[in-house]
Structures are given as C-alpha cells and as structure tokens.
Amino acid sequence: MACNKITYSSLFFNNHHQNPTTPTSQNPTLSLSLSPQKSRRWVLSMSAQMNAEQRGVSESRMPVIVPAHPLIKHWVSVLRNEQTPCPAFRNAMAELGRLLIYEATREWLPMISGEIQTPMGIASVEFVDPREPIAIIPILRAGLALAEHASSVLPATKTYHLGMSRDEETLQPSVYLNKLPDKFPNESHILVVDPMLATGGTVVAALKLLRERGVDDKQIKVVSAVAAPPALKKLSENFPGLHVYAGVVDSVVNEKGFIIPGLGDAGDRCFGTLT
C-alpha cells in the first residue's frame, strides 16, 4: 500500500489539508512536511527540538506511527461518532487496539524454527517464541478496552494494570492502582496502552514509573487511539527513544484537556458512565 512520510517539528503546524492551528499554551504548533514514500504506514517524526534552525537536524526524533489501514480508519470513525452506543464503542476500541498492537509488535517478536508433520508431509515452520512474553500495561480505565484483544494477537503476554486518574481542575495525574513489578527483566518489551494522549500528563507519569524500574525508553512503545501535539511534545522531550502508535493524530486540546475533535471521554463511553 502506497503511503507517505510526514515529519513533525515542534514549532509550526502547517497541514496542507487544514488551516493553521492558532498557537496556545495547550497546543504547541507543529510543522508537517509531506513527501511520497512506499510504506504501509504514515510515520510522523516528532522532534524534541524547539527550532530546527537553532539546533541541528540530527537531534533525536520520536516516531509517531499512524498505520494507513482501512480498518483502523473505520474503527476510529466508529469511536468518533457520538451516536455509537456503549457496547459498540467498547468493541470498536478493542478492535482498534488489536490492529495497533499487531503493528506495534511487528519487529519485537523473536522466532524459532523447526519442522512439523502436516497431514500431507513434513513442513519447515517458524513460530513466535513464547518464552519471551510482551508486557502489556493498560492505563485504567479505558486502556482495558484498547488492550482487550492483546492476548488474541500475541502468543505470549503478561499484563500489569496501572490505574491513573486525572484531576479535572489541575489536569495532573495521580496513581490509584499500581501492579507493576519492582523490576522488569532485562531486554523486556513493553506496550503502554493509553487511549487518549491529550496533555500527556498521565502517560508521562506512567513512563517515569517504568524508568524507575530500569526500563530503557527503546524498550517501550505506546499504543493510543487518539494523540495530540501537547502529549507528543512532552513524550518527545522526555522519552526520545520511544515509539508511539496511534489510530489518528488530532491537532487541538481544549482548556479542559480534551482532544478536539477527538472522541469524548473514552473511559465513560467504554463503561457507560456518561452523566
């Protein structure tokens, strides 16, 4: 599938298909440059630099991968629709998560080879090595839905729950449940699953907990339904070796910390607690 490569810098936002975004403290402006490239995915490189002219273009960049698959676009569209009922919304979130996890783990799965007997003869085969499970860390609540099908995609997983809530006034996160181990095995591969990357406070706090446990940024990938520039900027500045996989990237976060147009409160819509 033909696709394109998009490069983000953290200073200007100039999408040829949209009007420029008005800079605000919540919405760092970004620059999009578009060039044709054969690929299965849109790759957005989020630069931690403030100005490419002030600092060298060789600085570390954080890739933000938006897989260009029709089903990903479909499930994002179902999630965006305010008329989607709770059960269908949660199912759409799980299906989107299945596809994003598939993409995110493409280069992480060690293979073992051998021979097996088929009904017709001997075949040389390759299996994913189940001795190296991928750690799945859903950030509660809505992360549970996005990570729901991880075990159906991956032959071996370990799931560690992390409950974090955001103060609606200060937008600061707090931890109410932490099932992370004291230390992860060396060379672990970890998926942090957080449906909404808006201001970035929650996911940054989660990644700092992993860093405290000896995990290198390059061992982590973040899976998200919708991402926005403020969160991507924070991640780029603090975790440049990170990779982010998102269903879509929206350009605006409002004063209440919600992504626009986004899809609303993912947790409430997943679990039927809208008031």
C-alpha positions, 0 to 999 in steps of 0.5 A: 500500500502506497503511503507517505512520510510526514515529519513533525517539528515542534514549532509550526503546524502547517497541514496542507489539508487544514488551516493553521492551528492558532498557537496556545499554551495547550497546543504547541504548533507543529510543522508537517512536511509531506513527501511520497514514500512506499510504506504501509504506514504514515510515520510522523517524526516528532522532534524534541527540538524547539527550532530546527534552525537553532539546533541541528537536524540530527537531534533525536526524533520520536516516531509517531506511527499512524498505520494507513489501514482501512480498518483502523480508519473505520474503527476510529470513525466508529469511536468518533461518532457520538451516536455509537452506543456503549457496547459498540464503542467498547468493541470498536476500541478493542478492535482498534487496539488489536490492529495497533498492537499487531503493528506495534509488535511487528519487529519485537517478536523473536522466532524459532524454527523447526519442522512439523508433520502436516497431514500431507508431509513434513513442513519447515515452520517458524513460530513466535517464541513464547518464552519471551512474553510482551508486557502489556500495561493498560492505563485504567480505565479505558486502556482495558478496552484498547488492550482487550484483544492483546492476548488474541494477537500475541502468543505470549503476554503478561499484563500489569494494570496501572490505574491513573486518574486525572484531576479535572481542575489541575489536569495532573495525574495521580496513581490509584492502582499500581501492579507493576513489578519492582523490576522488569527483566532485562531486554523486556518489551513493553506496550503502554496502552493509553487511549487518549494522549491529550496533555500527556500528563498521565502517560508521562507519569506512567513512563517515569514509573517504568524508568524507575524500574530500569526500563530503557525508553527503546524498550517501550512503545505506546499504543493510543487511539487518539494523540495530540501535539501537547502529549507528543511534545512532552513524550518527545522531550522526555522519552526520545527513544520511544515509539508511539502508535496511534489510530489518528493524530488530532491537532487541538486540546481544549482548556479542559484537556480534551482532544478536539475533535477527538472522541469524548471521554473514552473511559465513560463511553467504554463503561457507560458512565456518561452523566 
